[in-house]
Amino acid sequence: MKTICTIVFILALIGFSSCKKENSSYQSYGTIIGVDVGACACCGGWFITIDNKLYEFWSLPDSKVNLNNVKFPVQVELDWKSIPSCRANLISIQRIKQD
């Protein structure tokens, strides 16, 4: 009986140690303000303001945010990074959640 309790205890410790809590805090708050309808080579995507600065992004990661039939502006929380491109203000959104 003592051996069974020890094995159950060890398995429980292994199970709990493999649990990982997802980071629930986001890097920034932002407002998606609309679609970029420009006709240049680097145009397209959507405009977003983060900390009173205007950025542009071309796609979203898998998320519940659907920009195809939404009324702008859309308040979001997001993780992002700048990406080098022909547009100085282009960003890549890593993770996003609609407020």
C-alpha positions in Angstrom: 0.0 0.0 0.0 2.8 2.4 0.8 4.4 1.7 -2.6 1.2 2.5 -4.4 0.8 5.8 -2.5 4.4 6.7 -3.3 3.8 6.0 -7.0 0.6 8.0 -7.1 2.4 10.9 -5.3 5.3 10.9 -7.8 2.9 10.7 -10.8 0.9 13.7 -9.3 4.2 15.7 -8.9 5.2 15.0 -12.5 1.7 15.9 -13.7 1.7 19.2 -11.8 5.2 20.1 -12.9 4.3 19.8 -16.5 1.5 22.3 -16.2 2.3 25.7 -17.6 0.2 28.8 -17.1 -0.2 30.8 -20.2 0.9 34.4 -19.8 -2.4 36.3 -19.7 -0.9 39.8 -19.8 -0.3 41.5 -23.2 2.4 43.8 -24.3 0.2 46.7 -25.5 -3.3 48.0 -25.9 -4.3 49.2 -29.4 -7.1 50.3 -31.6 -7.6 48.9 -35.1 -8.9 51.9 -36.9 -9.6 50.6 -40.4 -8.4 49.1 -43.7 -5.5 50.4 -45.8 -7.0 50.8 -49.2 -3.9 52.3 -50.8 -2.8 51.2 -54.2 1.0 51.1 -53.7 3.2 48.1 -53.7 3.4 48.0 -49.9 -0.1 49.0 -49.2 -2.9 46.9 -47.9 -3.7 45.4 -44.5 -5.1 47.3 -41.6 -4.1 50.4 -39.5 -3.7 50.2 -35.8 -2.8 52.8 -33.2 -0.6 51.8 -30.3 0.6 54.4 -27.7 -0.7 57.2 -30.0 1.5 55.9 -32.9 0.1 54.7 -36.2 1.2 51.2 -37.4 0.1 48.9 -40.1 -0.2 45.1 -40.1 -1.1 42.6 -42.9 -2.4 39.6 -41.0 -3.5 38.3 -37.7 -2.4 35.1 -35.9 -5.1 32.5 -35.2 -7.6 34.4 -33.0 -11.2 35.2 -32.4 -10.8 38.6 -33.9 -12.4 38.7 -37.4 -11.7 41.9 -39.3 -13.7 41.0 -42.4 -17.1 42.1 -41.0 -16.4 44.3 -38.0 -17.3 47.9 -37.2 -14.2 50.0 -36.7 -12.6 51.1 -34.4 -11.8 47.8 -32.6 -10.1 47.9 -29.1 -7.6 45.1 -28.7 -4.8 43.8 -26.5 -1.8 42.5 -28.4 1.8 41.3 -28.5 3.7 42.6 -31.5 7.0 43.5 -33.0 8.3 45.7 -35.8 9.3 44.1 -39.0 11.7 45.5 -41.6 9.9 46.2 -44.9 9.2 48.9 -47.4 7.0 50.5 -44.8 8.7 51.8 -41.7 5.6 51.4 -39.5 4.8 47.7 -40.4 4.3 45.3 -37.5 3.8 41.6 -37.0 1.1 40.7 -34.5 2.1 37.7 -32.4 -1.0 37.4 -30.2 -4.2 39.4 -30.0 -7.4 39.6 -28.0 -10.4 41.9 -28.6 -11.5 43.9 -25.6 
